[in-house]
Amino acid sequence: MMLTKIEFGQPLFKNQVLFEFKDEEIIIRDATQAFSISTPSEYYQEIAQLLRLLQVGGFSLEQLSEACPEIQEEIPELLANFDKRGLLIETQNKVAAAGMSGSQFYRELWRFLERLKLQFTSSPFFGKMADGTITKNQLMGYALESYHVTHLCPKLLAPALANYESNRVDKLLQEFFASELHHDRLIDKSLKSVGITDEQIQKMQPLPSTFAICSSLAMFAKQHPLSFKAALMLFEQDEPLFHEFFKKQSEALELPRDFYQPILLHAGINEDGGHEDITGVLLAEISYISPSEQLIVKKNMANLMELIVLRSYEIVDYYGNQNNVVPRCFVYK
């Protein structure tokens, strides 16, 4: 094995280091360069995990090796390669080492997520809408996958209601839970406008990344309420440009108004209901968050953000293939 000297105690990717996840490789680029690293299927998840941890920072070589045991012997060489290309800096721990209030952490988390977004390439789904190459099935695929999230949302939220913190937090969560009920009926209208039947809606299966997103939210709600509260901000932010392009391309492809209007209405409900502030409101009720809890939340948000990006790729790939079953109703023999 090659002996490599590690110059960093806790390496961290610089801002604007972007990833593009392919089947057997991951392309890494910044403003001046692009290169790929081979990712055999048996090591793909651990290599992706290593990249996520380097996005978050704050982990020593020993900790990185413990988190990614299958590739621990390759980690020093990978880090040396990243360093040689000028992609790494040392994690600054002066701020991260301190505990803070929930309101302070909300601001820190918002900045962290904005930096994290810069490290991913732009959504291929959004890109295809912007340049007019999106297909009718891909737009329908977005609605189909959105249905799964909105339909399962109340069930995913439910475990969070069992974690009593205070009467105020209970009331906030109950109100949020009630506000999310029946949002799937809007997406249901979209699907039926393009010929999707009730029977198909009941039987259709989500893409792997959609299922993983829902599973992550359910796990956070049950096992780590702080991560659950943080995750809500990823789903409740308004994206006016996205929905503008969605409407434009739906009309260009002659999809009915009843297809795109309920999706726009659902986005408007989230905006008008103040849902984009729910994370800030919930975190404001927490007087102290330890450094270790902050790190856990950031790791979980990096994982969730990657799944959201991956879902965009999967929607484009699956629903862009005319040989695939749409909706995803499978007959098992």
Secondary structure, DSSP 8 states (H G I E B T S, - for coil): --------SSEEE-TT-EEEE-SSEEEEE-SS-EEEEE--GGGHHHHHHHHHHHHH----HHHHHHHSGGGTTTHHHHHHHHHHTT-EEE--HHHHTS-B-HHHHHHHHHHHHHHHHHTB---HHHHHHHHT---HHHHHHHHHHHHHHHHHHHHHHGGGGGS---HHHHHHHHHHHHHHTTTHHHHHHHHHHTT--HHHHHH----HHHHHHHHHHHHHHHH-HHHHHHHHHHHH---HHHHHHHHHHHHHTT--HHHHHHHHHHHHHHHHTTGGGHHHHHHTT-S-B-HHHHHHHHHHHHHHHHHHHHHHHHHHHHHT-TTS-SS------
